[in-house]
Amino acid sequence: MTLSTAASSQSPSMAAYVCTEQGATLARAVAELTASGDGALRGGGLGGAARLSGGAPIAQMLLTEIGNMPLDAACESVTEICRSGADVIVLGDRDDLSTYRALRQAGALEYFAFPISAAEVLQAQRVTPANDPSPIAPPAPKPALSIGVIGSNGGVGASTLAQNLAFLAAAPKGANGRTALIDADLRFGTQAVDLDCDDTPGLQEALAAPDRIDATFLSATMQRVSDNLSFYSHQSHGTQDITAMETALPQLIKPLGNTFDTVVFDLPRSFAAQSTALMAELDALIMVIPAGYAGVNGASRMIARIKAQVPDLRILPVLSELRSDAGLSRKDIAAGIGRDVVAVLPRSDAAMKRAQRAAKPMLTAQPRSPYARALAPLWAQASTKPSAADDKAKRSFFKRLFA
């Protein structure tokens, strides 16, 4: 790599100080996109940029490479560059949270671990007009769609539905969006087990400091199961107090929404009574109800409690036929809970068994099963906000029975 180590006499919008061919290749791609030219590409890495940053800023944004520098020296270099008024983005091979956090705390605009694309680098650039030294706030991103899935009773398939809807939201033949599946059952969540994946201790770290979460943190701590789908799922130890962590769950929605298009929460039943703050952040709540009297009773009570606290939340009741119970019909359940049942999840025992043994969702393991075919219409309702909600209560003997 033959690069000049001398600074330009002018201050361009971007300059790069790299020390490897990998860094140089990325810097050239960034320079091409910003029309900076190869004159903005220099050697010396992060240390070289710091040595030349004693006076006026070398450029509005410095793309630097950490190379083999010790972390403490790298942080000092970042701070020195920031004192000149320049923004600094650091590149390197170290893919760990301690490096990322230390460099960010030192003042780096962003730290990226290879491999990284030029487009991703430029997304972190702070854009400033030539005649105005104050930064322009970037346009507000489109808020992510946030959907909760909860069962009115245990064992009705709520976690299975959450998993399958998340895969549908991420699938190229589905919504094809960046999707996060959050197993909110911090005591007994099983999403990682069902998918035969390692659990994600980073979930607890995220809940301990949700204000520090960004795309790099999520990429490092979430388990990725496809190009578009990542998840958090971690069972706490018996001695851990998870009350504070559960309280912090609503604060995950905003940082997750900055990275993902859709966030699906697999919610334990306790959240219907304990976490209306999270419910208030959801775009829709899907409630899975079995075909039995206990299911109708549980759903009716949960809906009443949630609506009393979060009246504007869209609740989408779904009949699960995964267990027969009393064999109540869709119409019976709708009458009992006072609202329409928007979908039915048909029983598919053989397909479910094959999917479970393969540690895959029904959507991918058994795409032609009746259960898998029922997902798309349900997703369409959950992901599309109606123009006007019609929540008129329907009187029936069920309502008199459970009053």
N, C-alpha and C positions, 0 to 999 in steps of 0.2 A: 504494500500500500504506500503510494507516494503522495503525501499531502503536505501542504504548507503549514507551518506552525506560527506564522506571523499574522497578526490581527489586521483587518482592513482599516483604512483611514476613515471610512464612513461606518455608520451603525445601521446595518441592514435589518430587515424585520426578523430574519432567522439566520443563525450560524450554528454549525455542528462541530463538536470536538470529540473525535472518536479515536479508538485505539485498536480496533480489530476490523477484519474484512467484513464481518457480519454487521458491525455497526456502521461501516462506511456504505455498505449496500443499502441499508435502511435510510441513512442520511441522504443519500443521492435520490432515493425515491421521494422523501419528504421535500427535498430541494426542488425536484421536478414539479411536484404538486403546488408548491408555493412560488414557483418561478424565481427561486433564489440563485440558481446556477451553481456550478461546481466551485465557484470562488468562495462560497459560504462553508465549504467543507474543509476542515483542518484536522491535524493530528494533535496528540497530547492528552486526549480524554478529558475527564472531569478536572483532574489536577491542572492540566494546561489551561483550561478555561478560567480556573480560579486565579492562576498566576497573572492573567492578563486583565483581571476585573478590578483593579485597584482604583480606576477613575470612572469615566463615563461608561455606561453599559456597552458591551461589544455589539449586542443586538437586542432587539426587543424580546426575543426568545432564544435561549441556548439549548440545543439538543446535545447532551453530553453522555459519555460512556464511562462507567465506573471502573471497568477493567479489574485489576487485581488489588486496587486500593483497599486498605483496611477501612472498616465501616466508620470508625470515628473520624479518620482523616477525610473520608468522603463527605461526611456531614459538615465538617468545617469548611470544605471547599464549596458546598452548596450554600452555606450561610454567607460566605465571602461574595459569591456571585450575586446573591439576593441583595446584598448591601448596595450594589451598583445600580439597582433598580430593574435588573433584567429578570425575566421568568426563566426558570431552569427545569428542564425535563431530563431525567436520568434513565439510562438504559443499562442493563446488565444481565448476567446469567443467574443471579441469586434469586430464586423463587421462594422467598419466605417472608412471613409477615413482619419479623423483627427488622429486616432490612427496609422494607417498604415504610413502616411506621417511623423508623429513625430518620430516613431521608425526608419524609413529608414534614415531620416535626422540625427538621432543620430548615425548611422553607421551600423544598422542591415542589413545583406545581404538580408533578406526577412522577411516579417511578414505574417503568415497564420492564418486565422480565422477558427475554427472548423466548420464543419467537413472537414478533409483533408486526403489525402492518403499518404502513405510512398513514393510512386513513385513521387508524386508531390513535396514532400519535397526534395528528392534527385535531382530533376531537377534544384533546386536553388543552389545546393552545388557547390562550386568552387573547381574544381579538380586540385591538384598540385602533380607532381611526387615527390618521396621521396628524390631524390638527387638534386632537382632543386627548389629553393625557389620561382621562378617566376611562376605566374599562366599561364596555357596553355589556349589560346583562344579557346572556344568551336567551333565546326564546324559550318559554316554558315548555318542557317536554309533554307529550300527550300522556295523561295519567294512565297507568297500567290498569287493566281489568283485574279486580280482586274478587274472588269467589270463595265462599266457605261451604264445606260439606259437613253435615252433622247428622247423626242418627237419633231418632226419637227413643230408641232402645238399643241395647247392646246386641251385637251379632247380626245386624241387618244389612251389612255390606257397605257402610258409609266410607270406610277407608278404601275399599276396592273401587268404589265409584270415584273418589277423589283421585286415586292413582290413574284410572283410565281416562278421566277428563283431562288431567294434566298431560298425558301422552297424546291425547287428541289435539289439545291446544298447541303442542309442539310439533306434531307430525306434518311432513310436507303435504300429505293428502288431507290434512285437517286444517287448522287455523294457521299452521306454519309460523308460529311466533315464538320468541324467546320466552320460556316458561319456567317458573319456579314452583315446586311442590313443597309445601311446608307442613311437616308432621308436627302439629301443635300439641299432641299428647306427649308431654315431657316425661311422664311416668312410664307409660306402657306403649308408646308409639312403635309401630311395626313396619313402616314403609321400607326401611333399609333391609329388614329381614325378608320381607316379601319379595324384594327385588334382588336378593342375594348380593347385597353391596355392603361395604363398610359403613358404619354409622359415622356421623359428622359431629365431633365434639365442638367444632367451630360454632355450632348453633348457640351453645351456652356463652361463648365469648361474644357473639353478636348481641345476645340479649343483655349481657353485662354492660356493653357500651354501644348501644344502637346508633348514637350520633356519629360514631367513627366508621360506620359501614359505607363502603363504596364498591365500585365494580371490581377493583383489584382484590379487595378483601373477600368478596363473594366468590370470585373465581378460585381463590386459594383455599376456601373453607367448605364450599359446597361440593357434593358428589355429583358428577356429571354422568348421565346415563345415555345421552344422545347429543347431537350437535346443538339442539335447541332446548334441551330439558336438563335442569339441575334440581337437586333437592337437599333439604335439611331434614334429618331424622336422627334423634339421639335420645336414648333412654337414660334418665338420671339414675345415680346411685341412690340406694335406700336412705342414706343419711343426709342427702342434699335437701335443702329447703328451696323448693321451686316456685314458691309464691311470688317472689320478686321477678323471677324470669317470666312467669306467665303474665304478670302485669306489664312487662316490657314488650310483649308480642305485638300490640298495635303499632308500636314505633318502628317495626320492621317494614311496614307497608310502604312508606315513602322511599327509603333507600332501595328496597327491592323494585319499586316502580320505576326508579331511575335507570335500572339495568334490564328489567324484563318487561315484556308486553303483557303477560298474564301471570298472576300469582294465585295458586290454588291452595287453600288451607284445609287440611284434614283436621277437623275439630272434635275433641272429646265432648261428651254430653255436658260435662260440668261447665263448659263455656256459656251455655244457654242461661245459666244463673249467675255466673261469676264474672264474665268478661264482656259486658255490653259495650265497653270501650272498643274492643276489637270488632264487634258486630257493627258498630257505627261507621267503621272504615270500609266495610265491604260494599261491593256493588250488588251482590246477590248472595242469598243463603239458600242452599239446596238442602232440604230436610228429607231424609230417607226414612220411610215408615213401613213397617211390616203389616201384613194383612190380618191383624188381630185387634181385640178390644184394648189390650194394654198399649199397643202401638198408637191407636187413636187417642187414648187418654194421655199418653206421654206427649204426643205431638201437639194436642190441643193446649195442654198446660205450657209447653215450651213456647209455642207461638204467642200465647197471651202474654207471657212474661217478657219475651223479646220485644213485642210490639208496644208494650207499655213503656219500655225504655228507649227503643229505637223505632218510632212509628213509621219512618220513611223507608225502612229496609225492605227490599223485595225478598219475600220468602217463597220458594218454589217447592211445594210438596211433591215427593216422588214415591210411588208405591213400589216396594221391593218384594218380589215373589221368591226370593232366595230361601225363604222359609214359609210354610203354608199357614201356620197359626190357625185362626178361625176361618180362614178363606174368605175374608171380606172382599167385596168388589171395589173397584176404583170409585164407583159412584157412592158406595156406602161410606168409604173413607172421606171423600170430598164433603159429604153431608155432615159427617161427624166433626170435622175440623173447621167447617165453615168456609172453605175455599177450594178451588179446583185443584185436582191432582194433575200436574203438568206432564207426567211421563210414567211409564211402567217399565221396571227392570225385570224382564222375564227370567224364569228359572232356567239355568243352563248347566246342569250338574256335570255332565261329561266334559264340556268345554272348559268349565271352571277348574276341574281337576287337572286337566292337561296344562292349563295356563299356570296354575299354582306350582305344579311339579317342575315346570320350565322356568319358574321365577320371573315370569313376564306378565304384563297386563293382558286382559282378554282382547283388547283392541289390536294388539300385535300378534299374540299367540293363536287366537281364534277369531280372526276378523269377520268371518261369515256367521258366527254364532248369533242367535237372537239377541243376546245381551249386548254384543258389540254393535249390532245394527241399531239398537235403541239409543246409543250415545249421541250420535250426530244431532237428531232433533232436540234432545235435551240441551246439548251445548248451544244450539242456536237460540234457544229461549234464555239461557243463562247469560249469554254474552251480548244479547241485544236488549237494550232498555226499552220498555214499552212507552208509547206516547202518553198514555194515561193508565194508571194502575186502578184496577177495580177490585177492591177488597171487601165487597159487601158480604156481610155474614149471612149464612143460610141456616135457618132454624130446622131442627130435626129431632127425632127421638134420641139420637146420639148426644146432642147438646144437652138435652134434658137429663139424660142418663149420667153424663159426666159433669154436670153443673155442681 
